[in-house]
């Protein structure tokens, strides 16, 4: 897979290295000469250019990219890059970095963004996930399907502790995707039992989140 990353700061370089380690081809673009650090990610391709300029994206051969990631520290630039990638080069998948939570509503299909990643929101969710037991924590939003990835740590007083997965009356359209237990990942097989302290990962529509949380972790 060919991935083009606009913004070669710490975030862009880290993402690039992860993708390269997973066998993908990566091009990093940045307009600042000081950000062109080929010594840090030597396996990546590098381009000194302004990714908000159509000519720069053409030079980067965006039409051959499978994914474009706009990871600069400027939300306006990330929106422009995503829109150009989608409308001018028909890139199949765009990912936009949200720097300021107040701008999150802009990162949608109307601006060419398929997936938005809000760093402040993700960090807050990870903090909540680390300390919350019995509370449903939203980790990620899939904009195209109007679904969320959520986590709940099973409390000891849950009525479904000791029950098998198949015995739980899950709300409609809620999918249990993984059980994290004892530093390992358990598949949610129908005969798998649920235990206190299990971290349950779900894909669920937003309108089912409250029902799911109330069912697994009643407050009374």
C-alpha positions as CSV (number, residue, x, y, z in Angstrom):
1,X,0.0,0.0,0.0
2,X,1.3,3.5,-0.9
3,X,0.7,6.1,1.8
4,X,1.4,9.8,1.5
5,X,1.8,11.7,4.8
6,X,1.5,15.5,4.7
7,X,3.3,16.9,7.7
8,X,6.7,15.4,8.7
9,X,6.7,16.5,12.3
10,X,7.0,14.1,15.2
11,X,3.5,12.7,14.6
12,X,4.0,12.2,10.8
13,X,7.4,10.6,11.3
14,X,6.1,8.2,13.9
15,X,3.1,7.1,11.8
16,X,5.5,6.7,8.8
17,X,7.8,4.4,10.7
18,X,4.9,2.3,11.9
19,X,3.6,1.9,8.4
20,X,7.0,1.1,7.0
21,X,7.5,-1.5,9.7
22,X,4.3,-3.1,8.5
23,X,5.5,-3.3,4.9
24,X,4.0,-0.2,3.3
25,X,5.6,2.4,1.1
26,X,5.5,5.9,2.6
27,X,6.1,9.4,1.2
28,X,6.5,12.3,3.7
29,X,5.8,15.9,2.5
30,X,6.7,19.0,4.4
31,X,7.3,22.6,3.4
32,X,9.8,23.2,6.2
33,X,13.4,22.2,5.5
34,X,14.0,21.6,9.2
35,X,11.3,18.9,9.1
36,X,13.0,16.9,6.3
37,X,14.7,14.4,8.6
38,X,15.5,11.5,6.3
39,X,18.1,10.3,8.9
40,X,15.2,9.5,11.3
41,X,13.0,7.6,8.9
42,X,15.5,6.6,6.2
43,X,13.2,4.0,4.5
44,X,10.7,6.7,3.7
45,X,10.6,8.9,0.6
46,X,10.8,12.6,1.2
47,X,9.5,15.7,-0.6
48,X,10.2,19.3,0.4
49,X,7.0,21.0,-0.8
50,X,3.8,22.7,0.4
51,X,1.1,20.0,0.5
52,X,-1.6,22.7,0.2
53,X,-0.4,23.4,-3.3
54,X,-2.0,21.4,-6.1
55,X,1.3,21.3,-8.0
56,X,3.1,19.8,-4.9
57,X,0.5,17.1,-4.7
58,X,0.8,16.4,-8.4
59,X,4.6,16.1,-7.9
60,X,3.9,13.6,-5.1
61,X,1.8,11.6,-7.6
62,X,-1.1,11.5,-5.3
63,X,-3.2,9.7,-7.9
64,X,-1.2,6.6,-7.1
65,X,-1.7,6.8,-3.3
66,X,-4.0,4.4,-1.5
67,X,-4.2,6.6,1.6
68,X,-3.3,10.2,2.3
69,X,-2.8,11.3,5.9
70,X,-2.9,15.0,6.7
71,X,-0.9,15.3,9.9
72,X,0.2,18.8,10.1
73,X,-0.3,21.0,13.2
74,X,-2.6,23.3,11.3
75,X,-6.2,22.2,11.1
76,X,-6.9,24.5,8.1
77,X,-4.0,22.9,6.2
78,X,-5.2,19.4,7.0
79,X,-8.7,20.2,5.7
80,X,-7.3,21.6,2.5
81,X,-5.0,18.7,1.9
82,X,-7.8,16.2,2.5
83,X,-10.2,18.0,0.1
84,X,-7.6,18.2,-2.7
85,X,-6.6,14.6,-2.2
86,X,-10.2,13.4,-2.5
87,X,-11.6,15.8,-5.2
88,X,-8.5,16.3,-7.5
89,X,-6.8,13.0,-7.2
90,X,-9.6,10.6,-6.2
91,X,-7.6,9.1,-3.3
92,X,-9.6,6.2,-1.9
93,X,-8.9,6.9,1.8
94,X,-8.0,10.1,3.6
95,X,-7.2,10.5,7.3
96,X,-7.2,14.0,8.9
97,X,-5.5,14.9,12.2
98,X,-7.6,17.2,14.4
99,X,-5.5,19.5,16.5
100,X,-8.2,21.6,18.2
101,X,-11.4,19.8,19.4
102,X,-13.5,22.8,18.5
103,X,-12.7,22.1,14.8
104,X,-13.6,18.4,14.9
105,X,-17.1,19.0,13.3
106,X,-15.3,20.3,10.1
107,X,-13.5,17.0,9.6
108,X,-16.2,15.3,7.6
109,X,-16.9,14.0,4.1
110,X,-17.8,17.5,2.9
111,X,-14.1,18.4,3.4
112,X,-12.9,15.1,1.9
113,X,-12.0,13.5,5.3
114,X,-12.9,9.8,5.6
115,X,-11.4,9.3,9.0
116,X,-10.6,12.0,11.6
117,X,-8.3,11.5,14.5
118,X,-8.6,13.9,17.3
119,X,-5.4,13.8,19.4
120,X,-6.9,15.6,22.4
121,X,-10.0,13.4,22.4
122,X,-8.1,10.2,21.9
123,X,-5.8,11.1,24.9
124,X,-8.7,11.9,27.1
125,X,-10.4,8.6,26.1
126,X,-7.2,6.7,26.9
127,X,-7.0,8.4,30.3
128,X,-10.7,7.5,31.0
129,X,-10.1,3.9,29.8
130,X,-7.2,3.5,32.2
131,X,-9.1,4.6,35.3
132,X,-12.8,3.9,34.6
133,X,-14.4,0.6,35.7
134,X,-18.0,0.1,34.8
135,X,-18.2,3.2,32.6
136,X,-18.5,3.1,28.8
137,X,-15.6,5.0,27.2
138,X,-15.7,6.0,23.5
139,X,-12.3,5.4,21.9
140,X,-13.0,6.1,18.2
141,X,-15.7,7.2,15.8
142,X,-16.2,5.6,12.4
143,X,-17.7,8.4,10.5
144,X,-18.8,6.5,7.4
145,X,-20.8,3.9,9.3
146,X,-22.0,6.2,12.2
147,X,-20.6,3.7,14.7
148,X,-18.2,4.0,17.6
149,X,-15.5,1.8,19.1
150,X,-16.1,1.8,22.8
151,X,-14.6,0.1,25.9
152,X,-16.1,-1.1,29.2
153,X,-14.3,-2.7,32.1
154,X,-16.6,-5.3,33.7
155,X,-17.3,-4.3,37.3
156,X,-17.7,-7.0,40.0
157,X,-21.4,-6.2,40.5
158,X,-22.3,-6.7,36.8
159,X,-25.2,-9.2,36.5
160,X,-23.3,-10.8,33.6
161,X,-20.1,-11.8,35.4
162,X,-19.7,-15.5,34.9
163,X,-22.2,-15.6,32.0
164,X,-21.2,-16.8,28.6
165,X,-21.1,-14.4,25.6
166,X,-24.1,-16.2,24.0
167,X,-26.2,-15.7,27.2
168,X,-26.0,-11.9,27.1
169,X,-28.9,-10.1,25.4
170,X,-26.8,-7.7,23.5
171,X,-28.6,-4.6,22.2
172,X,-29.4,-4.6,18.5
173,X,-26.4,-3.8,16.2
174,X,-23.9,-4.0,19.0
175,X,-20.9,-6.2,18.2
176,X,-18.4,-7.5,20.9
177,X,-15.1,-7.6,19.0
178,X,-12.6,-8.5,21.7
179,X,-12.1,-9.3,25.3
180,X,-8.8,-8.1,26.9
181,X,-7.9,-10.3,29.9
182,X,-4.6,-10.9,31.8
183,X,-2.6,-8.9,29.2
184,X,-3.9,-11.1,26.4
185,X,-6.6,-10.8,23.7
186,X,-9.5,-13.2,23.9
187,X,-11.8,-13.8,21.0
188,X,-15.5,-13.3,21.9
189,X,-16.6,-16.9,21.2
190,X,-20.1,-17.8,22.2
191,X,-18.9,-20.1,24.9
192,X,-16.4,-17.6,26.4
193,X,-17.4,-16.5,29.9
194,X,-17.2,-12.9,31.0
195,X,-15.2,-12.1,34.2
196,X,-14.9,-9.1,36.5
197,X,-12.1,-6.9,35.2
198,X,-12.4,-7.9,31.6
199,X,-12.0,-5.0,29.2
200,X,-14.7,-5.4,26.5
201,X,-14.3,-3.7,23.2
202,X,-17.5,-3.1,21.1
203,X,-18.4,-1.6,17.8
204,X,-21.8,0.1,18.4
205,X,-24.1,2.7,17.1
206,X,-24.2,5.8,19.3
207,X,-27.9,5.4,20.2
208,X,-27.1,2.0,21.7
209,X,-24.3,3.1,24.0
210,X,-26.4,4.1,27.0
211,X,-28.4,0.8,26.9
212,X,-25.2,-1.2,26.7
213,X,-23.6,0.6,29.6
214,X,-26.7,0.3,31.8
215,X,-27.1,-3.4,31.0
216,X,-23.5,-4.4,31.8
217,X,-22.9,-1.9,34.7
218,X,-26.2,-1.0,36.4
219,X,-25.8,1.9,38.8
220,X,-28.4,0.9,41.4
